[in-house]
Amino acid sequence: MKFVEIYKTQNDGSQTILAVCKLLGEAVVCEGDQVFINNLESDGVWDDSVAPPKKVFPKDGINFLERLHFTFTSGYLNASEVKDE
């Protein structure tokens, strides 16, 4: 199963997992902080690998999962690359 972990950096520098998004069939299902997940589901993430850039959502499956790593690359929120379980 393919999945991505999204981490939040705490004030002391440690990281905690905010959400885990897994590819189940053709769609992605996320577990963790419900407010964060609700925002992902309603707002999507930008796919700038295409021109013009477009938003992708959990229903878009692997494309959405692959874009999380490029979307969350800040000092506070980071996403792993796609992992295989």
Secondary structure as UniProt FT lines:
FT   STRAND          2..9
FT   TURN            11..12
FT   STRAND          15..24
FT   TURN            25..26
FT   STRAND          27..32
FT   HELIX           34..43
FT   STRAND          45..47
FT   TURN            48..49
FT   STRAND          54..56
FT   HELIX           58..60
FT   HELIX           62..71
FT   STRAND          77..79
FT   STRAND          83..84
//
